[in-house]
Amino acid sequence: MDNVVLLPFNLLRAPNLKLQIPYKLLRPHPMIVFTLVFLSYFLIFSGVIYDVITETPSVGGYRDPYTGLVKPQAILPGRINGQYIIEGLTTGFLFSVGALGFILLDLASKQKNRNYSLLMVLAGTILILVAYNVCIVFIRKKVGNYLRY
């Protein structure tokens, strides 16, 4: 059985090639890698895959009870597992803003200059708090009495 498997390797030989590996292509710049990873983080948390599969509309609409006109609606209320495209992109942006806040906090711990470090801690904390609070507003808009007693 082994001879049958090894028979093609006895008849054919691999060519002896002297190929040079392009080292510039193997190691991209770290900021390019960070940008690609951060962009994929944004797209995944925006729910782009869900939007493509379910073919969701970009925005919705509701009929105003007073005027009878259809008004645009950016957040799909009452359904925690559904979204409009603009809602997903906005939420992904807010998650990315929070992630940038944590990156600033990490960079502040490595900073030698105290004033610059304090500024980075302040900016990172503000970004995290803004992203968190706006996400809570979005969830309250979707669910109603979320985190209210």
Buried (B, 14 or more C-beta within 10 A) or exposed (E): EEEEEEEEEEEEEEEEEEEEEEEEEEEEEEEEEEEEEBEEBBBEBBBBEBBEEEEBEEBBEEEEEEEEEEEEBBBBEEEEEBBBBBBBBBBBBBBBBBBBBEBBBEBBEEBEEEEEBEBBBEBBBEBBEBBBEBBEEBBEBBBEEEEEE
